[in-house]
């Protein structure tokens, strides 16, 4: 019912910037919470940033002050602006959306993941 398409990943040098995008399409009533996760090899998937419907946000301590999450509800898109990137930011980044379906039931969808590699 819902498709998430991620883009914006790539390879950058330490100190550089990337902007990830995740666009939702399909049939749904509303988007509630939008979240970015990341997973590095051998590590658990961790929450990076989250933005709720009212615009309030949460960030992992490791990215506070460097990453900014935002949402464009008119285009059903969530962004993650990543500045001052560090090698430890290297991971596959996944977007996650909690939606209310047209049936009024809640459901979670995951994006396909996009690789972010930061070289030292």
Backbone torsions as a table, in degrees:
resi	resn	phi	psi	omega
1	UNK	NA	-31.5	-177.6
2	UNK	-130.1	136.7	175.8
3	UNK	-119.3	137.4	175.6
4	UNK	-115.9	127.4	-180.0
5	UNK	-119.6	118.0	-179.8
6	UNK	-97.4	150.0	176.0
7	UNK	-154.6	165.8	173.6
8	UNK	107.6	-8.3	178.6
9	UNK	-70.3	168.2	179.8
10	UNK	167.2	-168.4	180.0
11	UNK	-111.2	124.5	179.1
12	UNK	-135.7	160.5	174.8
13	UNK	-82.5	155.5	176.6
14	UNK	-53.3	137.4	-176.7
15	UNK	92.6	-11.3	-179.4
16	UNK	-82.7	-175.2	-176.2
17	UNK	-132.8	151.8	171.6
18	UNK	-142.3	153.6	174.1
19	UNK	-126.1	116.9	177.9
20	UNK	-92.2	144.8	177.0
21	UNK	-127.2	148.2	175.5
22	UNK	-141.4	114.0	-177.1
23	UNK	-108.6	130.9	178.8
24	UNK	-100.2	138.3	176.2
25	UNK	-141.1	161.5	-179.5
26	UNK	119.8	-155.0	-175.5
27	UNK	-108.1	117.5	174.3
28	UNK	-158.9	157.7	-179.4
29	UNK	-81.5	-44.5	-179.0
30	UNK	-161.4	159.8	172.2
31	UNK	-104.4	128.7	-177.7
32	UNK	-94.5	-84.6	-178.5
33	UNK	-105.6	139.4	177.6
34	UNK	-122.9	132.5	-170.9
35	UNK	-136.9	144.7	168.8
36	UNK	-108.7	128.5	172.2
37	UNK	-115.0	164.2	172.5
38	UNK	-144.3	154.6	179.5
39	UNK	-143.0	119.1	174.9
40	UNK	-96.0	155.8	-179.8
41	UNK	-54.3	130.0	179.9
42	UNK	80.6	-2.5	-178.1
43	UNK	-110.2	160.3	172.3
44	UNK	-75.4	155.1	173.1
45	UNK	-68.4	130.1	-176.6
46	UNK	-123.3	149.2	176.8
47	UNK	-75.2	130.1	179.7
48	UNK	-100.4	-51.4	-177.3
49	UNK	-156.8	150.8	-177.8
50	UNK	-143.6	141.3	175.9
51	UNK	-133.2	130.7	-178.7
52	UNK	-95.1	174.9	-174.8
53	UNK	-62.3	-32.2	179.4
54	UNK	-82.1	2.2	177.5
55	UNK	91.3	-5.5	178.0
56	UNK	-70.9	149.8	-172.3
57	UNK	-131.2	159.1	170.8
58	UNK	-137.5	147.5	179.9
59	UNK	-134.8	148.3	167.6
60	UNK	-63.9	144.3	-179.2
61	UNK	-55.9	-34.3	-175.4
62	UNK	-68.7	-16.5	-177.2
63	UNK	-116.9	-3.1	-179.6
64	UNK	-59.1	134.5	-178.5
65	UNK	86.7	-12.8	-179.4
66	UNK	-114.5	-35.9	-177.6
67	UNK	-107.7	148.0	176.1
68	UNK	-134.8	125.6	175.5
69	UNK	-99.6	141.6	178.1
70	UNK	-147.6	163.6	179.4
71	UNK	-137.5	146.1	176.0
72	UNK	-119.2	94.7	-174.4
73	UNK	-67.6	-27.4	177.9
74	UNK	-63.7	-29.4	-179.4
75	UNK	-112.9	8.5	177.9
76	UNK	51.7	48.3	-174.4
77	UNK	-130.3	140.8	172.7
78	UNK	-117.4	142.6	-178.8
79	UNK	-121.2	153.9	169.9
80	UNK	-132.2	105.7	175.4
81	UNK	-86.0	121.0	-176.3
82	UNK	-117.0	114.0	178.7
83	UNK	-114.4	163.6	178.5
84	UNK	48.9	48.9	-174.9
85	UNK	-64.7	145.3	-179.9
86	UNK	-120.2	155.3	177.3
87	UNK	-54.7	-33.6	179.5
88	UNK	-69.7	-7.6	173.1
89	UNK	-80.8	-8.0	-179.3
90	UNK	-60.9	125.1	-177.6
91	UNK	-178.3	170.7	166.2
92	UNK	-89.0	126.8	-177.9
93	UNK	-102.5	131.7	-177.9
94	UNK	-121.1	134.2	170.2
95	UNK	-93.2	152.8	-176.1
96	UNK	-141.3	131.3	178.1
97	UNK	-127.4	136.9	171.1
98	UNK	-101.2	114.9	-176.0
99	UNK	-115.6	159.2	164.8
100	UNK	-101.9	118.5	-179.6
101	UNK	-72.7	168.5	178.5
102	UNK	-63.8	-20.7	173.7
103	UNK	-76.9	-5.9	-177.8
104	UNK	78.6	10.5	174.9
105	UNK	-90.8	144.8	176.4
106	UNK	-81.6	150.3	177.9
107	UNK	-155.9	149.7	179.3
108	UNK	-109.3	134.4	176.0
109	UNK	-124.1	147.3	178.6
110	UNK	-115.5	142.1	170.4
111	UNK	-75.7	172.8	-175.3
112	UNK	-79.0	-13.1	-177.4
113	UNK	92.4	143.3	176.2
114	UNK	-136.5	135.1	-175.2
115	UNK	-80.3	130.2	171.5
116	UNK	-118.4	121.9	179.1
117	UNK	-124.2	125.4	-179.4
118	UNK	-115.8	117.8	-178.5
119	UNK	-91.7	149.4	179.7
120	UNK	-93.4	NA	NA
